[in-house]
């Protein structure tokens, strides 16, 4: 029994260390230009997962942006700029800052702040018409931000 308890304690401790590498939304170090030099997760991004996030879930980037590399998907938006050539226009640090909180770079942007948990006005509880209760979670995790940035870094002008 003692051995099981020690194993459980070791697993809990290692799980804490795994998440310890992530930068909390309130601790992100934005430069004056809105860029974020440090990885938010402490791990490299996964290009393929970034590609998936661009299309669905909390990311759903193509709802507003056109991306030729994702042309097999339907209903690309025209609200935001095309993301073709994003890696030629912005650095990895700039893209990380834009995805985390575009309003730091583009004042008045309609783009959601994907890694923000404070400073909201009239935050609602889904579609209930009631106020949000409890802790606010970011739209994307630190690793998901890194994954999207990794995918965006593959989008070069041809």
C-alpha positions as protocol buffer text, in pm:
chain_id: "A"
residue {
  index: 1
  type: UNK
  ca { x: 0 y: 0 z: 0 }
}
residue {
  index: 2
  type: UNK
  ca { x: 286 y: 236 z: 84 }
}
residue {
  index: 3
  type: UNK
  ca { x: 441 y: 163 z: -258 }
}
residue {
  index: 4
  type: UNK
  ca { x: 113 y: 254 z: -434 }
}
residue {
  index: 5
  type: UNK
  ca { x: 85 y: 579 z: -239 }
}
residue {
  index: 6
  type: UNK
  ca { x: 444 y: 671 z: -332 }
}
residue {
  index: 7
  type: UNK
  ca { x: 376 y: 590 z: -699 }
}
residue {
  index: 8
  type: UNK
  ca { x: 62 y: 807 z: -697 }
}
residue {
  index: 9
  type: UNK
  ca { x: 254 y: 1089 z: -529 }
}
residue {
  index: 10
  type: UNK
  ca { x: 528 y: 1065 z: -794 }
}
residue {
  index: 11
  type: UNK
  ca { x: 271 y: 1076 z: -1075 }
}
residue {
  index: 12
  type: UNK
  ca { x: 99 y: 1380 z: -925 }
}
residue {
  index: 13
  type: UNK
  ca { x: 433 y: 1556 z: -884 }
}
residue {
  index: 14
  type: UNK
  ca { x: 538 y: 1482 z: -1242 }
}
residue {
  index: 15
  type: UNK
  ca { x: 201 y: 1604 z: -1374 }
}
residue {
  index: 16
  type: UNK
  ca { x: 257 y: 1929 z: -1187 }
}
residue {
  index: 17
  type: UNK
  ca { x: 601 y: 1965 z: -1343 }
}
residue {
  index: 18
  type: UNK
  ca { x: 460 y: 1902 z: -1691 }
}
residue {
  index: 19
  type: UNK
  ca { x: 220 y: 2193 z: -1659 }
}
residue {
  index: 20
  type: UNK
  ca { x: 475 y: 2407 z: -1473 }
}
residue {
  index: 21
  type: UNK
  ca { x: 641 y: 2492 z: -1808 }
}
residue {
  index: 22
  type: UNK
  ca { x: 333 y: 2677 z: -1931 }
}
residue {
  index: 23
  type: UNK
  ca { x: 310 y: 3053 z: -1890 }
}
residue {
  index: 24
  type: UNK
  ca { x: -19 y: 3154 z: -1727 }
}
residue {
  index: 25
  type: UNK
  ca { x: -233 y: 3393 z: -1934 }
}
residue {
  index: 26
  type: UNK
  ca { x: -177 y: 3677 z: -1686 }
}
residue {
  index: 27
  type: UNK
  ca { x: 200 y: 3624 z: -1692 }
}
residue {
  index: 28
  type: UNK
  ca { x: 260 y: 3649 z: -2067 }
}
residue {
  index: 29
  type: UNK
  ca { x: 544 y: 3892 z: -2140 }
}
residue {
  index: 30
  type: UNK
  ca { x: 422 y: 4100 z: -2435 }
}
residue {
  index: 31
  type: UNK
  ca { x: 686 y: 4326 z: -2590 }
}
residue {
  index: 32
  type: UNK
  ca { x: 598 y: 4685 z: -2677 }
}
residue {
  index: 33
  type: UNK
  ca { x: 511 y: 4573 z: -3032 }
}
residue {
  index: 34
  type: UNK
  ca { x: 281 y: 4299 z: -2898 }
}
residue {
  index: 35
  type: UNK
  ca { x: 518 y: 4011 z: -2976 }
}
residue {
  index: 36
  type: UNK
  ca { x: 585 y: 3728 z: -2731 }
}
residue {
  index: 37
  type: UNK
  ca { x: 939 y: 3589 z: -2752 }
}
residue {
  index: 38
  type: UNK
  ca { x: 898 y: 3304 z: -2503 }
}
residue {
  index: 39
  type: UNK
  ca { x: 708 y: 2985 z: -2583 }
}
residue {
  index: 40
  type: UNK
  ca { x: 386 y: 2984 z: -2382 }
}
residue {
  index: 41
  type: UNK
  ca { x: 399 y: 2609 z: -2323 }
}
residue {
  index: 42
  type: UNK
  ca { x: 772 y: 2551 z: -2300 }
}
residue {
  index: 43
  type: UNK
  ca { x: 736 y: 2291 z: -2577 }
}
residue {
  index: 44
  type: UNK
  ca { x: 758 y: 2301 z: -2955 }
}
residue {
  index: 45
  type: UNK
  ca { x: 435 y: 2341 z: -3146 }
}
residue {
  index: 46
  type: UNK
  ca { x: 273 y: 2058 z: -3342 }
}
residue {
  index: 47
  type: UNK
  ca { x: 209 y: 2172 z: -3700 }
}
residue {
  index: 48
  type: UNK
  ca { x: -60 y: 1910 z: -3768 }
}
residue {
  index: 49
  type: UNK
  ca { x: -252 y: 1991 z: -3451 }
}
residue {
  index: 50
  type: UNK
  ca { x: -223 y: 2360 z: -3540 }
}
residue {
  index: 51
  type: UNK
  ca { x: -375 y: 2282 z: -3879 }
}
residue {
  index: 52
  type: UNK
  ca { x: -671 y: 2114 z: -3703 }
}
residue {
  index: 53
  type: UNK
  ca { x: -721 y: 2403 z: -3461 }
}
residue {
  index: 54
  type: UNK
  ca { x: -735 y: 2644 z: -3757 }
}
residue {
  index: 55
  type: UNK
  ca { x: -1048 y: 2462 z: -3874 }
}
residue {
  index: 56
  type: UNK
  ca { x: -1250 y: 2377 z: -3566 }
}
residue {
  index: 57
  type: UNK
  ca { x: -1307 y: 2424 z: -3198 }
}
residue {
  index: 58
  type: UNK
  ca { x: -1206 y: 2739 z: -3019 }
}
residue {
  index: 59
  type: UNK
  ca { x: -956 y: 2827 z: -3293 }
}
residue {
  index: 60
  type: UNK
  ca { x: -1172 y: 2815 z: -3606 }
}
residue {
  index: 61
  type: UNK
  ca { x: -941 y: 3069 z: -3773 }
}
residue {
  index: 62
  type: UNK
  ca { x: -1084 y: 3005 z: -4119 }
}
residue {
  index: 63
  type: UNK
  ca { x: -1417 y: 3147 z: -4009 }
}
residue {
  index: 64
  type: UNK
  ca { x: -1251 y: 3488 z: -4057 }
}
residue {
  index: 65
  type: UNK
  ca { x: -934 y: 3420 z: -4259 }
}
residue {
  index: 66
  type: UNK
  ca { x: -861 y: 3262 z: -4596 }
}
residue {
  index: 67
  type: UNK
  ca { x: -581 y: 3004 z: -4606 }
}
residue {
  index: 68
  type: UNK
  ca { x: -494 y: 2843 z: -4939 }
}
residue {
  index: 69
  type: UNK
  ca { x: -323 y: 2551 z: -4760 }
}
residue {
  index: 70
  type: UNK
  ca { x: -666 y: 2470 z: -4614 }
}
residue {
  index: 71
  type: UNK
  ca { x: -861 y: 2525 z: -4939 }
}
residue {
  index: 72
  type: UNK
  ca { x: -1011 y: 2176 z: -4912 }
}
residue {
  index: 73
  type: UNK
  ca { x: -1217 y: 2309 z: -4620 }
}
residue {
  index: 74
  type: UNK
  ca { x: -1534 y: 2506 z: -4686 }
}
residue {
  index: 75
  type: UNK
  ca { x: -1645 y: 2852 z: -4581 }
}
residue {
  index: 76
  type: UNK
  ca { x: -1329 y: 3061 z: -4545 }
}
residue {
  index: 77
  type: UNK
  ca { x: -1404 y: 3404 z: -4407 }
}
residue {
  index: 78
  type: UNK
  ca { x: -1318 y: 3745 z: -4544 }
}
residue {
  index: 79
  type: UNK
  ca { x: -1324 y: 3950 z: -4224 }
}
residue {
  index: 80
  type: UNK
  ca { x: -954 y: 3911 z: -4146 }
}
residue {
  index: 81
  type: UNK
  ca { x: -659 y: 3924 z: -4383 }
}
residue {
  index: 82
  type: UNK
  ca { x: -552 y: 3616 z: -4576 }
}
residue {
  index: 83
  type: UNK
  ca { x: -301 y: 3413 z: -4380 }
}
residue {
  index: 84
  type: UNK
  ca { x: -113 y: 3304 z: -4693 }
}
residue {
  index: 85
  type: UNK
  ca { x: 244 y: 3422 z: -4645 }
}
residue {
  index: 86
  type: UNK
  ca { x: 198 y: 3485 z: -4271 }
}
residue {
  index: 87
  type: UNK
  ca { x: 547 y: 3346 z: -4200 }
}
residue {
  index: 88
  type: UNK
  ca { x: 694 y: 3599 z: -4443 }
}
residue {
  index: 89
  type: UNK
  ca { x: 507 y: 3895 z: -4290 }
}
residue {
  index: 90
  type: UNK
  ca { x: 555 y: 3821 z: -3921 }
}
residue {
  index: 91
  type: UNK
  ca { x: 813 y: 3652 z: -3699 }
}
residue {
  index: 92
  type: UNK
  ca { x: 728 y: 3358 z: -3477 }
}
residue {
  index: 93
  type: UNK
  ca { x: 725 y: 3592 z: -3173 }
}
residue {
  index: 94
  type: UNK
  ca { x: 491 y: 3834 z: -3352 }
}
residue {
  index: 95
  type: UNK
  ca { x: 255 y: 3555 z: -3456 }
}
residue {
  index: 96
  type: UNK
  ca { x: 252 y: 3421 z: -3099 }
}
residue {
  index: 97
  type: UNK
  ca { x: 155 y: 3767 z: -2972 }
}
residue {
  index: 98
  type: UNK
  ca { x: -114 y: 3811 z: -3237 }
}
residue {
  index: 99
  type: UNK
  ca { x: -274 y: 3474 z: -3164 }
}
residue {
  index: 100
  type: UNK
  ca { x: -250 y: 3522 z: -2787 }
}
residue {
  index: 101
  type: UNK
  ca { x: -402 y: 3872 z: -2794 }
}
residue {
  index: 102
  type: UNK
  ca { x: -436 y: 4046 z: -3130 }
}
residue {
  index: 103
  type: UNK
  ca { x: -569 y: 4360 z: -2964 }
}
residue {
  index: 104
  type: UNK
  ca { x: -216 y: 4435 z: -2840 }
}
residue {
  index: 105
  type: UNK
  ca { x: -104 y: 4459 z: -3203 }
}
residue {
  index: 106
  type: UNK
  ca { x: -415 y: 4567 z: -3392 }
}
residue {
  index: 107
  type: UNK
  ca { x: -621 y: 4806 z: -3180 }
}
residue {
  index: 108
  type: UNK
  ca { x: -991 y: 4756 z: -3241 }
}
residue {
  index: 109
  type: UNK
  ca { x: -940 y: 4413 z: -3397 }
}
residue {
  index: 110
  type: UNK
  ca { x: -1239 y: 4181 z: -3401 }
}
residue {
  index: 111
  type: UNK
  ca { x: -1007 y: 3885 z: -3352 }
}
residue {
  index: 112
  type: UNK
  ca { x: -1063 y: 3710 z: -3019 }
}
residue {
  index: 113
  type: UNK
  ca { x: -793 y: 3720 z: -2754 }
}
residue {
  index: 114
  type: UNK
  ca { x: -722 y: 3348 z: -2749 }
}
residue {
  index: 115
  type: UNK
  ca { x: -499 y: 3351 z: -2437 }
}
residue {
  index: 116
  type: UNK
  ca { x: -664 y: 3607 z: -2211 }
}
residue {
  index: 117
  type: UNK
  ca { x: -860 y: 3550 z: -1891 }
}
residue {
  index: 118
  type: UNK
  ca { x: -909 y: 3896 z: -1739 }
}
residue {
  index: 119
  type: UNK
  ca { x: -1026 y: 4244 z: -1832 }
}
residue {
  index: 120
  type: UNK
  ca { x: -1349 y: 4145 z: -2002 }
}
residue {
  index: 121
  type: UNK
  ca { x: -1658 y: 4365 z: -1998 }
}
residue {
  index: 122
  type: UNK
  ca { x: -1994 y: 4191 z: -1943 }
}
residue {
  index: 123
  type: UNK
  ca { x: -1862 y: 3839 z: -1983 }
}
residue {
  index: 124
  type: UNK
  ca { x: -2161 y: 3612 z: -2036 }
}
residue {
  index: 125
  type: UNK
  ca { x: -2236 y: 3251 z: -1951 }
}
residue {
  index: 126
  type: UNK
  ca { x: -2261 y: 3085 z: -2293 }
}
residue {
  index: 127
  type: UNK
  ca { x: -2594 y: 3181 z: -2451 }
}
residue {
  index: 128
  type: UNK
  ca { x: -2800 y: 3198 z: -2132 }
}
residue {
  index: 129
  type: UNK
  ca { x: -2813 y: 3576 z: -2094 }
}
residue {
  index: 130
  type: UNK
  ca { x: -2658 y: 3538 z: -1748 }
}
residue {
  index: 131
  type: UNK
  ca { x: -2322 y: 3658 z: -1618 }
}
residue {
  index: 132
  type: UNK
  ca { x: -2024 y: 3424 z: -1623 }
}
residue {
  index: 133
  type: UNK
  ca { x: -1946 y: 3259 z: -1291 }
}
residue {
  index: 134
  type: UNK
  ca { x: -1610 y: 3135 z: -1165 }
}
residue {
  index: 135
  type: UNK
  ca { x: -1269 y: 3128 z: -1327 }
}
residue {
  index: 136
  type: UNK
  ca { x: -1237 y: 3229 z: -1692 }
}
residue {
  index: 137
  type: UNK
  ca { x: -1040 y: 2985 z: -1907 }
}
residue {
  index: 138
  type: UNK
  ca { x: -854 y: 3098 z: -2221 }
}
residue {
  index: 139
  type: UNK
  ca { x: -1004 y: 3000 z: -2557 }
}
residue {
  index: 140
  type: UNK
  ca { x: -685 y: 2809 z: -2645 }
}
residue {
  index: 141
  type: UNK
  ca { x: -431 y: 2646 z: -2416 }
}
residue {
  index: 142
  type: UNK
  ca { x: -66 y: 2750 z: -2416 }
}
residue {
  index: 143
  type: UNK
  ca { x: 21 y: 2441 z: -2623 }
}
residue {
  index: 144
  type: UNK
  ca { x: -261 y: 2508 z: -2870 }
}
residue {
  index: 145
  type: UNK
  ca { x: -124 y: 2861 z: -2922 }
}
residue {
  index: 146
  type: UNK
  ca { x: 218 y: 2709 z: -2995 }
}
residue {
  index: 147
  type: UNK
  ca { x: 59 y: 2458 z: -3234 }
}
residue {
  index: 148
  type: UNK
  ca { x: -125 y: 2729 z: -3430 }
}
residue {
  index: 149
  type: UNK
  ca { x: 191 y: 2942 z: -3447 }
}
residue {
  index: 150
  type: UNK
  ca { x: 387 y: 2641 z: -3576 }
}
residue {
  index: 151
  type: UNK
  ca { x: 129 y: 2591 z: -3850 }
}
residue {
  index: 152
  type: UNK
  ca { x: 129 y: 2962 z: -3938 }
}
residue {
  index: 153
  type: UNK
  ca { x: 509 y: 2948 z: -3969 }
}
residue {
  index: 154
  type: UNK
  ca { x: 461 y: 2703 z: -4259 }
}
residue {
  index: 155
  type: UNK
  ca { x: 257 y: 2957 z: -4457 }
}
residue {
  index: 156
  type: UNK
  ca { x: 512 y: 3121 z: -4686 }
}
residue {
  index: 157
  type: UNK
  ca { x: 461 y: 3311 z: -5013 }
}
residue {
  index: 158
  type: UNK
  ca { x: 505 y: 3087 z: -5312 }
}
